[in-house]
């Protein structure tokens, strides 16, 4: 099958450190190439891939200075459709939010859009309603709720290569990994660790628009006792960080569409303690790979309970549910479904 994967340009594929969507695109693309599919990846020019790379910009936009992100994406998407008009692809898989909608609406190409972000923002609904007939995949069932009326053809949970993260043996600290923004819950993580009597290690990314929040509310807490701030990490450092923790704290305060860090921790054998928001109940097997909780009090009690979970079982559950191979299987089934639908769409298009 000839497959186009169209990635955002903000991070390279895969990212050096933080960047969930581009990371998932990398693992899916490489798994499809491994299976013998002819894959073309549209991504930043510094990406590392086994597919044919068509660069949308020289370097990932977060590293490339003041390049206009919309201009770069529009130019890349135009190139996708130029090649589609030549008949280069059997299916096009977009991971670029909504930027491609108008062009995709003009011709019934066999195409799938995976929505990677939150869908409960009010200004998005009118746009998505205009293009609700396009084909969409969600990354969790919970993600669909605000836009249940879209033409959802499947939910595909994220997956990671089985050998990407080695199992760790755990240790005497709790971990927090993610953006340092109000909705990610780092303040609650600090409170949970303090009440549980364990140190907290924080590996976080500071976005420009969250700097005031960090300075005013978070930095004074991070400077307190029992908290170590590591900064943004990736690669082996992330493996050691997650694998050495007793548990990952994920006390989010927003409808998280998936939460890749949860399965990264599980791949290291590390259980997850997370608030019941968004995708969390779909990802965590309560009492097996961690605990789904509703308050700081419940999270503190779960810290002790995590010590009794079997880390080998956490790891085995990851392998069974969240491998890149399973993710590729699910998407290939949707691609086949798109091929059948495309034939019917083309007949309607030619008829009228």
C-alpha positions in Angstrom: 0.0 0.0 0.0 1.2 3.5 -0.8 0.6 5.6 2.3 1.3 9.3 2.9 1.8 10.3 6.5 1.4 14.1 7.1 3.0 15.3 10.3 2.9 18.6 12.1 6.2 20.6 11.6 6.6 21.9 15.2 8.9 19.0 16.2 11.0 16.7 14.1 9.9 13.1 13.6 10.6 11.7 16.2 11.1 14.6 18.6 14.4 15.0 20.4 12.5 15.4 23.7 8.9 16.6 24.1 6.4 16.2 21.4 3.6 13.6 21.4 2.0 13.8 17.9 5.3 13.7 16.0 6.5 10.8 18.2 3.4 8.7 17.3 3.8 9.5 13.6 7.4 8.3 13.8 6.5 4.9 15.4 3.5 4.4 13.0 5.6 5.3 9.9 8.5 3.0 10.8 6.2 0.1 11.6 4.4 0.5 8.3 7.7 0.5 6.4 8.8 -2.6 8.4 5.8 -4.4 7.0 6.7 -3.5 3.4 4.4 -0.6 2.7 5.6 2.3 0.6 5.4 5.2 3.0 6.0 8.9 2.2 6.5 11.1 5.3 5.8 14.8 5.1 7.6 16.3 8.0 10.4 18.7 9.0 13.7 18.2 7.2 15.6 17.2 10.3 13.3 14.1 10.8 14.8 10.7 11.0 12.7 8.0 9.2 12.8 4.8 7.3 10.2 6.3 4.9 10.7 8.6 1.9 11.0 12.1 3.6 9.4 15.1 1.9 10.5 18.1 4.1 8.0 20.8 4.8 10.7 23.0 6.3 14.4 22.7 6.9 14.2 22.2 10.7 11.4 21.6 13.1 9.7 24.9 13.7 10.4 25.0 17.5 14.1 25.0 16.6 14.0 27.0 13.4 13.5 30.5 14.7 10.8 32.9 13.5 9.5 30.9 10.6 5.7 31.4 10.1 4.2 28.1 11.2 1.0 28.4 9.2 2.9 29.3 6.0 5.1 26.3 6.3 2.2 23.9 6.9 0.1 25.4 4.0 3.0 24.9 1.6 3.6 21.3 2.8 -0.1 20.4 2.5 -0.2 21.9 -1.0 2.6 19.5 -1.9 0.7 16.6 -0.5 -2.3 17.3 -2.7 -0.1 17.9 -5.8 1.3 14.4 -5.4 -2.2 13.0 -4.6 -3.4 14.5 -7.9 -0.7 12.5 -9.7 -2.1 9.3 -8.0 0.9 8.8 -5.8 -1.0 7.5 -2.8 -3.6 4.8 -2.0 -4.4 6.6 1.3 -3.4 9.9 2.9 -3.2 10.1 6.7 -3.3 13.6 8.1 -2.1 14.5 11.6 -2.3 18.3 11.0 -5.5 19.3 12.9 -7.8 21.1 10.4 -5.5 22.9 8.0 -6.1 20.4 5.1 -9.9 20.3 5.4 -10.7 22.8 2.5 -8.5 21.0 0.0 -9.6 17.6 1.1 -13.2 18.6 0.7 -12.7 19.4 -3.0 -11.7 15.9 -4.1 -12.8 12.5 -2.6 -9.3 11.2 -1.9 -9.0 8.2 0.4 -7.9 10.2 3.5 -8.0 9.9 7.2 -7.6 12.6 9.8 -6.4 11.6 13.3 -7.4 14.3 15.8 -4.6 14.5 18.3 -5.8 17.5 20.4 -8.7 18.5 22.6 -12.0 19.0 20.8 -13.9 20.9 23.5 -12.8 24.4 22.5 -15.8 26.4 21.3 -14.3 28.1 18.4 -13.4 24.8 16.7 -17.0 23.4 16.5 -18.3 25.6 13.6 -15.3 24.7 11.5 -15.5 21.0 12.2 -19.3 21.0 11.5 -18.6 22.4 8.1 -16.3 19.4 7.3 -18.0 16.8 9.5 -18.4 14.4 6.5 -14.6 13.9 6.3 -13.3 10.7 7.8 -11.8 10.9 11.3 -10.0 8.7 13.8 -9.9 9.5 17.5 -7.0 8.6 19.9 -9.5 7.7 22.7 -13.2 7.3 22.9 -13.3 10.1 25.4 -11.8 12.5 22.9 -14.9 12.2 20.7 -17.4 13.4 23.3 -17.5 17.2 22.3 -17.9 16.3 18.6 -19.7 13.0 18.6 -21.4 14.1 15.3 -18.1 13.8 13.2 -17.8 10.9 10.8 -15.6 8.8 13.2 -14.5 5.5 11.6 -12.4 4.3 14.5 -10.5 4.9 17.7 -6.8 4.0 17.7 -4.9 4.2 21.0 -1.3 5.2 20.6 1.4 2.6 20.6 5.2 2.4 21.2 7.8 0.0 19.8 8.1 -2.9 22.2 11.9 -2.5 22.6 11.9 1.3 22.9 11.8 1.6 26.7 13.5 -1.0 28.9 11.8 -2.2 32.1 13.1 -0.5 35.2 13.2 -1.7 38.8 11.5 1.2 40.5 12.8 3.3 43.4 12.0 5.6 46.2 10.7 8.7 44.4 7.6 9.7 42.4 7.9 11.2 38.9 6.1 13.9 37.0 6.7 14.2 33.3 5.0 16.8 31.1 4.4 20.4 30.2 4.5 22.8 33.1 1.0 24.3 32.6 -2.0 24.5 34.9 -4.0 21.7 33.3 -1.2 19.2 33.6 -1.4 19.2 37.4 2.2 19.6 38.6 1.0 21.6 41.6 -1.1 18.6 42.7 1.8 16.2 42.0 3.9 18.2 44.4 1.2 18.1 47.1 0.6 14.3 46.6 4.3 13.5 46.9 4.7 15.7 50.0 1.7 14.1 51.8 3.0 10.6 50.8 6.4 11.4 52.3 8.3 10.7 49.1 10.5 13.0 47.0 9.2 14.2 43.6 11.3 14.4 40.5 9.9 16.7 37.8 10.9 16.5 34.1 9.0 19.3 32.5 8.8 21.5 29.5 8.1 25.3 29.9 6.2 26.7 27.0 6.5 30.5 26.4 2.8 31.1 27.2 3.1 29.3 30.5 6.1 31.3 31.8 4.1 33.6 34.0 2.3 30.7 35.6 5.6 29.0 36.3 7.2 32.0 37.8 4.2 33.0 39.9 2.8 29.7 41.1 5.0 26.7 40.3 8.6 27.9 40.8 8.0 28.6 44.5 6.7 25.1 45.0 9.6 23.5 43.0 12.1 25.4 45.2 10.6 23.7 48.3 12.0 20.6 50.1 11.6 17.2 48.5 11.3 18.4 44.9 13.9 18.1 42.2 13.5 19.8 38.8 15.3 18.1 36.0 14.0 19.9 32.9 13.2 18.6 29.5 14.5 15.1 28.9 14.5 12.4 26.2 16.1 9.1 25.2 18.0 7.1 27.8 17.5 9.9 30.4 13.8 9.5 30.1 14.1 5.7 30.5 16.1 6.0 33.7 13.8 8.7 35.0 10.6 6.7 34.5 12.0 3.3 35.2 13.5 4.4 38.5 10.3 5.8 39.9 7.9 4.1 42.2 5.0 5.6 40.3 4.2 8.3 37.7 1.9 11.0 38.9 -0.6 12.2 36.3 -3.0 14.5 38.1 -4.4 16.3 35.1 -7.1 18.9 35.2 -8.3 18.8 31.6 -9.9 16.2 29.1 -6.6 14.6 28.1 -7.1 13.1 24.6 -4.6 10.3 25.4 -1.5 11.0 27.5 1.5 9.3 25.9 3.5 9.5 29.0 1.2 7.0 30.7 2.2 4.2 28.3 5.8 5.3 28.3 5.8 4.7 32.1 4.0 1.4 31.7 6.6 0.3 29.2 9.2 0.8 31.9 7.1 -1.3 34.3 6.1 1.9 36.3 2.5 2.2 37.5 0.6 5.4 37.0 -1.6 7.3 39.4 -3.9 9.6 37.4 -7.0 11.6 37.9 -10.2 10.5 36.2 -10.1 12.9 33.3 -10.4 12.3 29.5 -8.7 9.1 28.3 -7.3 8.0 31.7 -9.9 5.3 32.4 -9.3 3.8 28.9 -5.6 3.7 29.3 -5.0 2.6 32.9 -6.2 -0.8 34.1 -7.2 0.2 37.7 -5.4 -2.0 40.2 -3.2 -3.6 37.5 -1.2 -0.9 35.8 -1.9 1.9 38.3 -4.9 3.6 39.9 -7.5 6.0 38.6 -8.3 8.5 41.4 -10.5 11.5 42.0 -8.7 13.5 44.6 -5.3 14.3 46.2 -6.4 12.1 49.2 -7.1 9.1 46.9 -3.8 9.7 45.1 -1.9 9.7 48.4 -3.4 6.4 49.4 -2.6 5.0 45.9 1.1 5.7 46.4 1.3 3.0 49.0 -0.8 0.6 47.0 1.5 1.0 44.0 4.3 -0.6 45.9 2.3 -3.9 45.8 1.7 -3.9 42.0 3.8 -6.3 40.0 6.0 -4.3 37.6 6.3 -7.2 35.3 2.5 -7.3 34.9 2.5 -3.5 34.2 5.1 -4.1 31.5 3.2 -7.1 30.0 0.0 -5.1 29.9 1.8 -2.4 27.9 3.0 -5.0 25.4 -0.5 -6.5 25.0 -2.4 -3.2 24.6 -0.1 -0.4 23.5 2.5 -1.7 21.1 3.3 0.1 17.8 2.4 -3.2 16.0 -1.1 -3.1 17.5 -1.4 0.6 16.5 -0.4 -0.2 12.9 -2.8 -3.1 12.8 -5.7 -0.8 13.8 -4.8 1.9 11.3 -4.3 -0.6 8.4 -7.8 -1.8 9.1 -9.1 1.8 8.8 -7.1 2.3 5.6 -8.8 -0.8 4.1 -12.1 0.6 5.2 -11.3 4.0 3.5 -10.5 2.2 0.3 -13.9 0.7 0.2 -15.6 3.9 1.0 -13.5 5.8 -1.5 -15.0 3.7 -4.3 -18.5 4.6 -3.3 -17.6 8.3 -2.8 -16.0 8.5 -6.3 -19.1 7.1 -7.9 -21.2 9.8 -6.2 -18.7 12.5 -7.1 -18.7 11.6 -10.8 -22.5 11.3 -10.8 -23.1 14.7 -9.6 
